[in-house]
């Protein structure tokens, strides 16, 4: 990996000055936490020494888990006696091919060479336990592939020491470097939601394990709920909630996807989070959530002809009963279905704050009617929905 790329990723960890920020609870419930003021500035020599130490630690971490660390598990993929799924049942318990509850919340899906890979938060009842990865050929049946990124046990001061919070993981494949790059929202152990950092990890293989490179605030901005988007020209972007979630920003990534560039702008200031971005026929669509903690709320859709804007609000794309709570869920990703035109799946989490591991998944088809988006409730559906007239999709 080029040293310059690592340097850019770690620049915020070595010498950033947070100033004073007011952290909020998960999804900005209004329970404010006082941020910490980081004082002093490093000399050039001190910064170099710190960066060198962190880089050496990153190399050691990439070498694999040390004794006492949790090694990545691997699902057997063997039949568990359960019937193969042939449809989606939003809100129902979703089991993997080993018969275990799928544990990949707030995540996204990457399609590579005929296989879908789902990355998401591994959750205990309340704890953040790393980032899981699953694979599927049909989107219904998912094989557990293990922990793509595990918390670190051996160093309590590490950015991803056990007890940190790792949220909203997204992965892109960089064709130039032939590496898989993961970004996620990171909150440091014991700091509540005051750190508000973006974090980056990398792997030579899609299922990992991923090597943690570092965390930082993009261009000095707070970074909470986020997503990644790779455009048709290969350029990649980081969309993230900033300034205590009052700003939604879009930032172009470096050519290797490992760091932010200074092309970083606010696209709206409406106190939103949970961004899910997709593109259809040259137009960009962005679904977001309001900031109401674990309680669900009404989604809002924005559209633009350029990723830089201007973005126009189109209101709530969800229709029918419980539209005002997005069917009791919160957006996380919109998945283009491979090999099908105008086929997109809206992905959301139905959070269970009493037992986060039991949070359910809401996957629904996206309908287009003369360019307008509609997301409607279905008790059960399959991919043939996109082939049938009932989808109602029109240009």
Secondary structure, DSSP 8 states (H G I E B T S, - for coil): --HHHHHHHHHHHHH------EE-STT--S--EE---------HHHHHHHHHHHHHHHHHHHT---TTS-----------S-----SB-TTS--B-TTS-B---EEEEEEEETTEEEEEEEEE-SS-EEEEEEEEESSSSS-EEEEEEE--BSS-TTSTTBTT-EEEEEEEEEETTTTEEEEEEEEE-TTSTT-S-EEEEEEESSTT---EEEEEE-GGG----SEEEEE-TTS-EEEEEEETTTTEEEEEEE-TTSSSEEEEEEEEE-S-EEEEEEEEETTEEEEEEEE--TTS----EEEEESSTTS--EEEE--EESTTGGGTTT-EEEEEEE-TT-TT-EEEEEEE--TT-GGG-EEEEEEEEEETTEEEEE--SSB-GGGGTSGGG--B-
